[in-house]
Amino acid sequence: MVDAIVVGAGQAGLATAHHLQRRGLPFLMLEAGARPVGSWLRHYDSLKLFSPARYAALPGLPFPGDPDHYPARDEVTAYLEAYARQHRVPLVTGADVTQVLPTGAAFRVLTGDGRTFSTRTLVAATGTYRTPRVPELPGHASFQGRTLHSLEYRQPDPFRGERVVVVGAGNSAVQIAVELARMARVTLAARTPVPFVPQRPLGRDVHDWITWLQVDQLPLGQFGRLPSPRSVFDPGTYRAAFREGRLDQRPMFARFTARGVVWSTGREEAVDSVVFATGYRTGLEYLFGTGALDVRGEPVQRLGRSLTVPGLYYAGLSGQRAFASATLRGAGPDAELVVRYLAGHLQRQSSGPPGGPLAPLRAAWKARRR
């Protein structure tokens, strides 16, 4: 029995670990994969952050390199692994959590390989990039070409010479479409035009301006979960690619055919592949049956604290606390607030002599850490 179990060893889970350690709370971190990198390795090879390295650091460890550079995917995974090592996070890998069972004032946590863990509180830190969202479109089942979600996309080489449609209007959709356009005929299809924003207005990254104005850290999540920002940050190459005709943008197609798609104009066109960069849904299936989720499978929470299951918390949800939630720069503040709630819950649970009945366990934990 530990004070807390953190499910998921991505940026949200690791930031949560940092704040649990600062309070001396014994905990375990359970990670389905073999490395403490969250979902980063599942994303495409050329992925780069849309914000400079100075905003990619978790609490307690600066991000290496030039603060103005835009880290690549593999730089982020190396940083997260270094973070887990430096903080000596008590990590259990290969522990894919399949079910959480509330048991009075505690939880039993079951993994796919048959292990069971017990904890007084639980932080669901599996984030927002776990389960792909693909829209249901007429004729999809009859389409003989290739369809995939951006989570399955790795690099453009397999699409060389093809006719490709990328569906989506976010940063990933645009980045993938522009990359594919180097070796394929590409159309970006979206229900709304892409909302481009200059990456470096007046010579400074847009996140510098956002930070100075404190826009994306305002705790507006107290009024409900916030929508995901829809702006696409353009370093100067994305809009240029469209202007120069290397790819085009069209309204979303109406339906699939066996060999392609039918555009909103009624024109049918043969297509080899369709890449859906259409985001994700919250993948919290392991909480089914706890009463923590609504009918859509979304958590009933405010600022990361469950409103229906005492002792259950969330980290890494999009729009959980602020617009920066679910990003590297938002992970630390979100985790700090969640751990504050969690510590208060444990304190209310405890009784007896000063320090409560958990004091000996915490003292032993601190001694082991030293």
BAGUBA-389241 format. One record per residue (C-alpha): residue number from 0; residue in one letter; x, y, z. Coordinates in steps of 0.5 Angstrom, whole numbers, always signed. Example, Ala and Ser with C-alpha at 12.3 -4.5 7.8 and 13.67 -1.06 7.14 Angstrom:
! BAGUBA-389241
+-----+----+-------+-------+-------+
|   i | aa |    px |    py |    pz |
+-----+----+-------+-------+-------+
|   0 |  A |   +25 |    -9 |   +16 |
|   1 |  S |   +27 |    -2 |   +14 |
+-----+----+-------+-------+-------+
This chain:
! BAGUBA-389241
+-----+----+-------+-------+-------+
|   i | aa |    px |    py |    pz |
+-----+----+-------+-------+-------+
|   0 |  M |    +0 |    +0 |    +0 |
|   1 |  V |    +3 |    +7 |    -2 |
|   2 |  D |    +0 |   +14 |    -2 |
|   3 |  A |    +0 |   +15 |    -9 |
|   4 |  I |    +0 |   +11 |   -16 |
|   5 |  V |    +1 |   +15 |   -22 |
|   6 |  V |    -1 |   +11 |   -28 |
|   7 |  G |    +3 |   +14 |   -34 |
|   8 |  A |   +10 |   +16 |   -35 |
|   9 |  G |   +10 |   +21 |   -40 |
|  10 |  Q |   +11 |   +29 |   -38 |
|  11 |  A |    +5 |   +29 |   -34 |
|  12 |  G |    +7 |   +23 |   -30 |
|  13 |  L |   +14 |   +25 |   -29 |
|  14 |  A |   +12 |   +32 |   -27 |
|  15 |  T |    +7 |   +29 |   -22 |
|  16 |  A |   +13 |   +25 |   -19 |
|  17 |  H |   +17 |   +31 |   -18 |
|  18 |  H |   +12 |   +34 |   -13 |
|  19 |  L |   +10 |   +28 |   -10 |
|  20 |  Q |   +17 |   +27 |    -8 |
|  21 |  R |   +18 |   +34 |    -6 |
|  22 |  R |   +12 |   +33 |    -1 |
|  23 |  G |   +16 |   +26 |    +2 |
|  24 |  L |   +10 |   +22 |    -1 |
|  25 |  P |   +11 |   +14 |    -2 |
|  26 |  F |    +9 |   +13 |    -9 |
|  27 |  L |    +9 |    +8 |   -15 |
|  28 |  M |    +9 |   +10 |   -23 |
|  29 |  L |    +6 |    +5 |   -27 |
|  30 |  E |    +8 |    +5 |   -35 |
|  31 |  A |    +5 |    +1 |   -40 |
|  32 |  G |   +12 |    +1 |   -44 |
|  33 |  A |   +19 |    +0 |   -43 |
|  34 |  R |   +21 |    +7 |   -42 |
|  35 |  P |   +19 |   +13 |   -39 |
|  36 |  V |   +17 |   +17 |   -45 |
|  37 |  G |   +10 |   +17 |   -45 |
|  38 |  S |    +7 |   +17 |   -52 |
|  39 |  W |   +13 |   +21 |   -56 |
|  40 |  L |   +16 |   +15 |   -59 |
|  41 |  R |    +9 |   +13 |   -62 |
|  42 |  H |    +9 |   +20 |   -66 |
|  43 |  Y |   +12 |   +21 |   -73 |
|  44 |  D |   +20 |   +21 |   -74 |
|  45 |  S |   +20 |   +29 |   -76 |
|  46 |  L |   +16 |   +31 |   -70 |
|  47 |  K |   +18 |   +38 |   -67 |
|  48 |  L |   +16 |   +42 |   -62 |
|  49 |  F |   +12 |   +48 |   -63 |
|  50 |  S |   +15 |   +52 |   -58 |
|  51 |  P |   +22 |   +53 |   -56 |
|  52 |  A |   +26 |   +49 |   -51 |
|  53 |  R |   +26 |   +54 |   -46 |
|  54 |  Y |   +18 |   +52 |   -45 |
|  55 |  A |   +20 |   +44 |   -45 |
|  56 |  A |   +23 |   +44 |   -39 |
|  57 |  L |   +19 |   +40 |   -33 |
|  58 |  P |   +20 |   +42 |   -26 |
|  59 |  G |   +27 |   +41 |   -23 |
|  60 |  L |   +31 |   +40 |   -30 |
|  61 |  P |   +33 |   +45 |   -35 |
|  62 |  F |   +32 |   +42 |   -42 |
|  63 |  P |   +39 |   +42 |   -46 |
|  64 |  G |   +41 |   +46 |   -51 |
|  65 |  D |   +40 |   +53 |   -54 |
|  66 |  P |   +33 |   +55 |   -51 |
|  67 |  D |   +31 |   +58 |   -57 |
|  68 |  H |   +31 |   +52 |   -61 |
|  69 |  Y |   +25 |   +47 |   -63 |
|  70 |  P |   +27 |   +40 |   -60 |
|  71 |  A |   +26 |   +34 |   -64 |
|  72 |  R |   +22 |   +28 |   -62 |
|  73 |  D |   +28 |   +24 |   -60 |
|  74 |  E |   +31 |   +30 |   -56 |
|  75 |  V |   +24 |   +30 |   -52 |
|  76 |  T |   +25 |   +23 |   -51 |
|  77 |  A |   +32 |   +23 |   -49 |
|  78 |  Y |   +30 |   +29 |   -44 |
|  79 |  L |   +24 |   +25 |   -41 |
|  80 |  E |   +29 |   +19 |   -39 |
|  81 |  A |   +34 |   +23 |   -36 |
|  82 |  Y |   +29 |   +26 |   -32 |
|  83 |  A |   +26 |   +20 |   -29 |
|  84 |  R |   +34 |   +18 |   -28 |
|  85 |  Q |   +36 |   +24 |   -24 |
|  86 |  H |   +30 |   +24 |   -20 |
|  87 |  R |   +30 |   +16 |   -19 |
|  88 |  V |   +23 |   +16 |   -20 |
|  89 |  P |   +20 |    +9 |   -17 |
|  90 |  L |   +18 |    +6 |   -24 |
|  91 |  V |   +15 |    +0 |   -26 |
|  92 |  T |   +15 |    -1 |   -33 |
|  93 |  G |   +11 |    -6 |   -37 |
|  94 |  A |    +5 |    -5 |   -33 |
|  95 |  D |    -1 |    -4 |   -37 |
|  96 |  V |    -6 |    -2 |   -33 |
|  97 |  T |   -13 |    -5 |   -35 |
|  98 |  Q |   -17 |    -4 |   -29 |
|  99 |  V |   -18 |    +1 |   -23 |
| 100 |  L |   -22 |    -2 |   -17 |
| 101 |  P |   -24 |    +3 |   -11 |
| 102 |  T |   -24 |    -1 |    -5 |
| 103 |  G |   -27 |    +4 |    +1 |
| 104 |  A |   -21 |    +9 |    +2 |
| 105 |  A |   -16 |    +6 |    -3 |
| 106 |  F |   -16 |    +3 |   -10 |
| 107 |  R |   -13 |    -4 |   -13 |
| 108 |  V |   -10 |    -3 |   -19 |
| 109 |  L |   -10 |    -9 |   -24 |
| 110 |  T |    -5 |    -9 |   -30 |
| 111 |  G |    -5 |   -14 |   -36 |
| 112 |  D |    +0 |   -19 |   -34 |
| 113 |  G |    -4 |   -20 |   -27 |
| 114 |  R |    -1 |   -16 |   -22 |
| 115 |  T |    -4 |   -12 |   -17 |
| 116 |  F |    -2 |    -6 |   -13 |
| 117 |  S |    -6 |    -2 |    -8 |
| 118 |  T |    -6 |    +5 |    -6 |
| 119 |  R |    -9 |   +11 |    -2 |
| 120 |  T |   -10 |   +15 |    -8 |
| 121 |  L |    -9 |   +15 |   -16 |
| 122 |  V |    -7 |   +20 |   -21 |
| 123 |  A |    -9 |   +18 |   -28 |
| 124 |  A |    -3 |   +21 |   -32 |
| 125 |  T |    -4 |   +18 |   -39 |
| 126 |  G |    -6 |   +24 |   -42 |
| 127 |  T |    -9 |   +26 |   -48 |
| 128 |  Y |    -5 |   +22 |   -54 |
| 129 |  R |    -7 |   +15 |   -52 |
| 130 |  T |   -13 |   +13 |   -57 |
| 131 |  P |   -14 |   +16 |   -64 |
| 132 |  R |   -20 |   +19 |   -66 |
| 133 |  V |   -22 |   +18 |   -73 |
| 134 |  P |   -29 |   +21 |   -76 |
| 135 |  E |   -34 |   +16 |   -79 |
| 136 |  L |   -35 |   +18 |   -86 |
| 137 |  P |   -40 |   +15 |   -91 |
| 138 |  G |   -36 |    +9 |   -95 |
| 139 |  H |   -30 |    +8 |   -91 |
| 140 |  A |   -31 |    +1 |   -91 |
| 141 |  S |   -31 |    +0 |   -98 |
| 142 |  F |   -25 |    +4 |   -99 |
| 143 |  Q |   -19 |    +0 |  -102 |
| 144 |  G |   -14 |    +5 |  -101 |
| 145 |  R |   -10 |    +6 |   -95 |
| 146 |  T |   -12 |   +10 |   -89 |
| 147 |  L |    -9 |   +11 |   -82 |
| 148 |  H |    -9 |   +16 |   -76 |
| 149 |  S |    -3 |   +20 |   -76 |
| 150 |  L |    -1 |   +16 |   -70 |
| 151 |  E |    +1 |   +11 |   -75 |
| 152 |  Y |    +5 |   +15 |   -79 |
| 153 |  R |   +12 |   +15 |   -79 |
| 154 |  Q |   +16 |   +18 |   -85 |
| 155 |  P |   +14 |   +20 |   -92 |
| 156 |  D |   +18 |   +15 |   -96 |
| 157 |  P |   +12 |   +10 |   -97 |
| 158 |  F |    +8 |   +15 |  -100 |
| 159 |  R |   +12 |   +17 |  -106 |
| 160 |  G |    +9 |   +18 |  -112 |
| 161 |  E |    +2 |   +17 |  -109 |
| 162 |  R |    -4 |   +22 |  -109 |
| 163 |  V |    -5 |   +23 |  -101 |
| 164 |  V |   -11 |   +27 |   -97 |
| 165 |  V |    -9 |   +29 |   -90 |
| 166 |  V |   -15 |   +30 |   -86 |
| 167 |  G |   -14 |   +36 |   -81 |
| 168 |  A |   -13 |   +43 |   -79 |
| 169 |  G |    -8 |   +43 |   -73 |
| 170 |  N |    -1 |   +43 |   -73 |
| 171 |  S |    +1 |   +36 |   -74 |
| 172 |  A |    -4 |   +36 |   -80 |
| 173 |  V |    +0 |   +41 |   -83 |
| 174 |  Q |    +7 |   +39 |   -81 |
| 175 |  I |    +5 |   +32 |   -84 |
| 176 |  A |    +2 |   +35 |   -90 |
| 177 |  V |    +8 |   +39 |   -92 |
| 178 |  E |   +13 |   +34 |   -91 |
| 179 |  L |    +9 |   +29 |   -95 |
| 180 |  A |    +8 |   +34 |  -101 |
| 181 |  R |   +16 |   +33 |  -102 |
| 182 |  M |   +14 |   +26 |  -105 |
| 183 |  A |    +7 |   +26 |  -106 |
| 184 |  R |    +1 |   +30 |  -109 |
| 185 |  V |    -2 |   +32 |  -103 |
| 186 |  T |    -9 |   +36 |  -101 |
| 187 |  L |   -10 |   +38 |   -94 |
| 188 |  A |   -18 |   +37 |   -93 |
| 189 |  A |   -21 |   +40 |   -87 |
| 190 |  R |   -28 |   +43 |   -85 |
| 191 |  T |   -25 |   +50 |   -83 |
| 192 |  P |   -19 |   +54 |   -86 |
| 193 |  V |   -13 |   +53 |   -83 |
| 194 |  P |   -12 |   +58 |   -77 |
| 195 |  F |    -5 |   +60 |   -79 |
| 196 |  V |    -1 |   +64 |   -74 |
| 197 |  P |    +6 |   +67 |   -75 |
| 198 |  Q |   +11 |   +63 |   -70 |
| 199 |  R |   +16 |   +69 |   -69 |
| 200 |  P |   +12 |   +75 |   -69 |
| 201 |  L |   +16 |   +82 |   -68 |
| 202 |  G |   +22 |   +77 |   -68 |
| 203 |  R |   +20 |   +73 |   -62 |
| 204 |  D |   +17 |   +66 |   -61 |
| 205 |  V |    +9 |   +67 |   -60 |
| 206 |  H |   +10 |   +63 |   -54 |
| 207 |  D |   +14 |   +69 |   -51 |
| 208 |  W |    +9 |   +73 |   -52 |
| 209 |  I |    +4 |   +68 |   -49 |
| 210 |  T |    +8 |   +68 |   -43 |
| 211 |  W |    +9 |   +75 |   -42 |
| 212 |  L |    +2 |   +76 |   -42 |
| 213 |  Q |    +0 |   +70 |   -38 |
| 214 |  V |    -5 |   +68 |   -43 |
| 215 |  D |    -4 |   +60 |   -43 |
| 216 |  Q |    -3 |   +59 |   -35 |
| 217 |  L |    -9 |   +62 |   -33 |
| 218 |  P |   -13 |   +57 |   -29 |
| 219 |  L |   -20 |   +58 |   -33 |
| 220 |  G |   -21 |   +50 |   -32 |
| 221 |  Q |   -24 |   +52 |   -26 |
| 222 |  F |   -30 |   +54 |   -30 |
| 223 |  G |   -30 |   +47 |   -34 |
| 224 |  R |   -25 |   +44 |   -39 |
| 225 |  L |   -22 |   +48 |   -44 |
| 226 |  P |   -23 |   +47 |   -51 |
| 227 |  S |   -16 |   +45 |   -55 |
| 228 |  P |   -13 |   +52 |   -58 |
| 229 |  R |   -13 |   +51 |   -66 |
| 230 |  S |    -8 |   +56 |   -68 |
| 231 |  V |    -3 |   +53 |   -73 |
| 232 |  F |    +4 |   +56 |   -71 |
| 233 |  D |    +8 |   +58 |   -78 |
| 234 |  P |   +15 |   +58 |   -78 |
| 235 |  G |   +15 |   +61 |   -85 |
| 236 |  T |   +15 |   +55 |   -89 |
| 237 |  Y |    +8 |   +52 |   -88 |
| 238 |  R |    +4 |   +58 |   -92 |
| 239 |  A |    +9 |   +59 |   -97 |
| 240 |  A |    +8 |   +51 |   -99 |
| 241 |  F |    +1 |   +53 |  -100 |
| 242 |  R |    +2 |   +59 |  -104 |
| 243 |  E |    +7 |   +56 |  -108 |
| 244 |  G |    +3 |   +50 |  -110 |
| 245 |  R |    +6 |   +44 |  -107 |
| 246 |  L |    +0 |   +42 |  -104 |
| 247 |  D |    -7 |   +45 |  -103 |
| 248 |  Q |   -13 |   +46 |   -98 |
| 249 |  R |   -20 |   +44 |  -100 |
| 250 |  P |   -26 |   +43 |   -95 |
| 251 |  M |   -27 |   +36 |   -93 |
| 252 |  F |   -29 |   +31 |   -98 |
| 253 |  A |   -36 |   +28 |   -97 |
| 254 |  R |   -35 |   +21 |   -97 |
| 255 |  F |   -31 |   +15 |   -99 |
| 256 |  T |   -31 |   +11 |  -106 |
| 257 |  A |   -28 |    +4 |  -107 |
| 258 |  R |   -22 |    +8 |  -111 |
| 259 |  G |   -22 |   +15 |  -108 |
| 260 |  V |   -26 |   +20 |  -105 |
| 261 |  V |   -32 |   +25 |  -107 |
| 262 |  W |   -31 |   +32 |  -106 |
| 263 |  S |   -36 |   +37 |  -103 |
| 264 |  T |   -37 |   +40 |  -110 |
| 265 |  G |   -39 |   +33 |  -112 |
| 266 |  R |   -33 |   +31 |  -116 |
| 267 |  E |   -30 |   +24 |  -115 |
| 268 |  E |   -22 |   +23 |  -115 |
| 269 |  A |   -18 |   +17 |  -114 |
| 270 |  V |   -14 |   +17 |  -108 |
| 271 |  D |    -8 |   +12 |  -106 |
| 272 |  S |    -8 |   +14 |   -98 |
| 273 |  V |   -12 |   +18 |   -93 |
| 274 |  V |    -8 |   +20 |   -87 |
| 275 |  F |   -13 |   +23 |   -81 |
| 276 |  A |    -9 |   +28 |   -77 |
| 277 |  T |   -16 |   +29 |   -73 |
| 278 |  G |   -14 |   +28 |   -66 |
| 279 |  Y |   -15 |   +24 |   -60 |
| 280 |  R |   -20 |   +22 |   -55 |
| 281 |  T |   -19 |   +21 |   -48 |
| 282 |  G |   -17 |   +14 |   -47 |
| 283 |  L |   -19 |   +12 |   -40 |
| 284 |  E |   -22 |    +5 |   -41 |
| 285 |  Y |   -18 |    +3 |   -34 |
| 286 |  L |   -23 |    +7 |   -30 |
| 287 |  F |   -30 |    +4 |   -33 |
| 288 |  G |   -34 |    +2 |   -28 |
| 289 |  T |   -31 |    +7 |   -22 |
| 290 |  G |   -36 |   +12 |   -23 |
| 291 |  A |   -31 |   +17 |   -25 |
| 292 |  L |   -33 |   +18 |   -33 |
| 293 |  D |   -39 |   +21 |   -36 |
| 294 |  V |   -43 |   +17 |   -41 |
| 295 |  R |   -38 |   +20 |   -47 |
| 296 |  G |   -32 |   +17 |   -43 |
| 297 |  E |   -30 |   +23 |   -41 |
| 298 |  P |   -27 |   +25 |   -34 |
| 299 |  V |   -32 |   +28 |   -29 |
| 300 |  Q |   -27 |   +33 |   -26 |
| 301 |  R |   -25 |   +40 |   -24 |
| 302 |  L |   -17 |   +42 |   -24 |
| 303 |  G |   -15 |   +35 |   -24 |
| 304 |  R |   -19 |   +33 |   -18 |
| 305 |  S |   -25 |   +28 |   -19 |
| 306 |  L |   -32 |   +30 |   -17 |
| 307 |  T |   -35 |   +23 |   -17 |
| 308 |  V |   -29 |   +19 |   -14 |
| 309 |  P |   -25 |   +21 |    -8 |
| 310 |  G |   -18 |   +20 |    -8 |
| 311 |  L |   -18 |   +20 |   -16 |
| 312 |  Y |   -14 |   +25 |   -20 |
| 313 |  Y |   -12 |   +27 |   -27 |
| 314 |  A |    -6 |   +30 |   -30 |
| 315 |  G |    -4 |   +31 |   -37 |
| 316 |  L |   -11 |   +32 |   -40 |
| 317 |  S |   -12 |   +38 |   -45 |
| 318 |  G |   -15 |   +44 |   -42 |
| 319 |  Q |   -15 |   +41 |   -35 |
| 320 |  R |   -13 |   +47 |   -32 |
| 321 |  A |   -11 |   +52 |   -37 |
| 322 |  F |   -10 |   +52 |   -44 |
| 323 |  A |    -2 |   +50 |   -43 |
| 324 |  S |    -5 |   +44 |   -40 |
| 325 |  A |    -3 |   +37 |   -44 |
| 326 |  T |    +4 |   +41 |   -46 |
| 327 |  L |   +11 |   +40 |   -43 |
| 328 |  R |   +10 |   +47 |   -41 |
| 329 |  G |    +4 |   +46 |   -37 |
| 330 |  A |    +5 |   +40 |   -34 |
| 331 |  G |    +9 |   +42 |   -28 |
| 332 |  P |    +4 |   +47 |   -26 |
| 333 |  D |    -2 |   +42 |   -27 |
| 334 |  A |    +2 |   +37 |   -23 |
| 335 |  E |    +3 |   +42 |   -17 |
| 336 |  L |    -4 |   +43 |   -16 |
| 337 |  V |    -6 |   +36 |   -17 |
| 338 |  V |    -1 |   +34 |   -12 |
| 339 |  R |    -3 |   +39 |    -7 |
| 340 |  Y |   -11 |   +37 |    -7 |
| 341 |  L |    -8 |   +30 |    -6 |
| 342 |  A |    -4 |   +31 |    +0 |
| 343 |  G |   -10 |   +35 |    +3 |
| 344 |  H |   -14 |   +29 |    +2 |
| 345 |  L |    -9 |   +24 |    +5 |
| 346 |  Q |    -8 |   +29 |   +11 |
| 347 |  R |   -16 |   +29 |   +12 |
| 348 |  Q |   -16 |   +21 |   +12 |
| 349 |  S |   -10 |   +21 |   +17 |
| 350 |  S |   -11 |   +21 |   +24 |
| 351 |  G |    -8 |   +19 |   +31 |
| 352 |  P |    -1 |   +22 |   +33 |
| 353 |  P |    +3 |   +28 |   +30 |
| 354 |  G |    +4 |   +26 |   +23 |
| 355 |  G |    -1 |   +21 |   +23 |
| 356 |  P |    -1 |   +13 |   +22 |
| 357 |  L |    +3 |   +14 |   +15 |
| 358 |  A |    +9 |   +18 |   +19 |
| 359 |  P |   +13 |   +12 |   +20 |
| 360 |  L |   +12 |   +10 |   +12 |
| 361 |  R |   +14 |   +16 |   +10 |
| 362 |  A |   +20 |   +17 |   +14 |
| 363 |  A |   +22 |   +10 |   +12 |
| 364 |  W |   +21 |   +12 |    +5 |
| 365 |  K |   +25 |   +19 |    +6 |
| 366 |  A |   +31 |   +15 |    +9 |
| 367 |  R |   +31 |   +10 |    +3 |
| 368 |  R |   +31 |   +16 |    -2 |
| 369 |  R |   +37 |   +19 |    +1 |
+-----+----+-------+-------+-------+
